[in-house]
């Protein structure tokens, strides 16, 4: 049986002025815009709650997905957290 080496991706952070790069277990891919971000740019508790490990279907390749602050803000503008206005 042949052992296949795991696939490793090393994206660079998309935040302006940040050139931090890491492997797929350090970086988070945004569900909204598709860009990658380092942990420093997803620092709030809300961001961490939204992050989940995704199995890509390719053997040895999994990565984290979440939402960047910009996409989260756009989502909140479309879907207000306070539903009192529905009454």
N, C-alpha and C positions, 0 to 999 in steps of 0.2 A: 504494500500500500504506500503510495506516494503522499508525502505531507506537503500541502500547499502553504506557502508563506502567506500570512495575513496581509490583506491590502491595507496600506496606511496612507491616509490623506493628511496633508499639512497645510491647511488654509491660513490666510493672513487676515487679521482683524480689519473690518471694513470701517470702523469708526475714524472720523477725520483726525489725521495726525498720529494715529496709532499704527505701528508697524510690527506689533506682536504677532508671532505665528506659533502654532502648536499643532499637536496631532488631534485626531477626531475626538479624543476623550478629554481634551482641555478646552476646545473651542465649541461654540454653540451656533448652529445654523438657524436663522430666523425663518419661522413658518410663513411670515408675511412677504418679506422682500427677497428671501433666499440668500442673503449675505451672511458671512461668518463674523462672530464677535468673540473677543476674549472675555474671561470671567470678570475683569475689571470694569467692562462696559455693560455688564448685566449684574450689577451689584445689589440691587434692592431685593428684599424678601419676596416681593410679588414676582419678580423675574425668576427666582429660583423655584418658586412653586409651579411655574408654568413649564419648566424644563423636563423633558422626558427622553429616555434612551430609545433610539429607533433602530430596529434591525433592518438593514437595507435589502436583505434577500441574497446578498453576495456573501459567500462564506468568508468569515473573518473581518467583515466590514459592518460596523455599527457606529452611530454617532448620536450626539445630543441635538434636540430641536427645542426651540423656545420662541420667544418674541423679543425683538430688540425694543428699546424704549420708544423709538419713533413709531413703530408699528403698533405697539401697545396703546400709545396715546391716540392714534387714529382709530383703533378699535373702540376705545372708551368714548370717543366723540360720536361714533355711530351707534353704540350700545351703552347708554348711560347706566351707571351702577345703581343709581337711585331710581327705582321704578314707581315712586309715588306719583309721578306725573301721568301714569296710566289710569288713575282713578277718575 
